[in-house]
C-alpha cells in the first residue's frame, strides 16, 4: 500500500468529505498510473486542508465522456447536474488556457 499526494480544489475536498463525491477523475499520467487499488490518496488543498481516502476501484476510459457515462456525472462532479453544464465548464477551462485533456482518463472510486 502506497500513499499518493494529489492537489485538489477546496470544494471537491468538501464533496469527498461529505460523501457527495465518490469518484475522483484525473487525466492519465505518470502520477495516476502509479495509483493502484488499495493505495491511499491524500488530497490537499492549496490552504493545506487534507483528507485521506483508499482507492476501492480504478478504471481507465478512452475519454471524459465515456467515464462520465460509466461512473455517473454527479459521482464525479456533484455540483453539476447535467452534461451541458459540464461542457460549459470544460469550455471555460480551455478558454483560460488549460489544454484539452489527453484522451485517456482514470477514475478512482474512493472510500474514506
Residue, then its C-alpha position, 0 to 999 in steps of 0.5 A: x500500500x502506497x500513499x499518493x499526494x494529489x492537489x485538489x480544489x477546496x470544494x471537491x475536498x468538501x464533496x469527498x468529505x461529505x460523501x457527495x463525491x465518490x469518484x475522483x477523475x484525473x487525466x492519465x499520467x505518470x502520477x495516476x498510473x502509479x495509483x493502484x487499488x488499495x493505495x491511499x490518496x491524500x488530497x490537499x488543498x492549496x490552504x493545506x486542508x487534507x483528507x485521506x481516502x483508499x482507492x476501492x476501484x480504478x478504471x481507465x476510459x478512452x475519454x471524459x465522456x465515456x467515464x462520465x457515462x460509466x461512473x455517473x456525472x454527479x459521482x464525479x462532479x456533484x455540483x453539476x447536474x447535467x452534461x451541458x453544464x459540464x461542457x460549459x465548464x470544460x469550455x471555460x477551462x480551455x478558454x483560460x488556457x488549460x489544454x484539452x485533456x489527453x484522451x485517456x482518463x482514470x477514475x478512482x472510486x474512493x472510500x474514506 
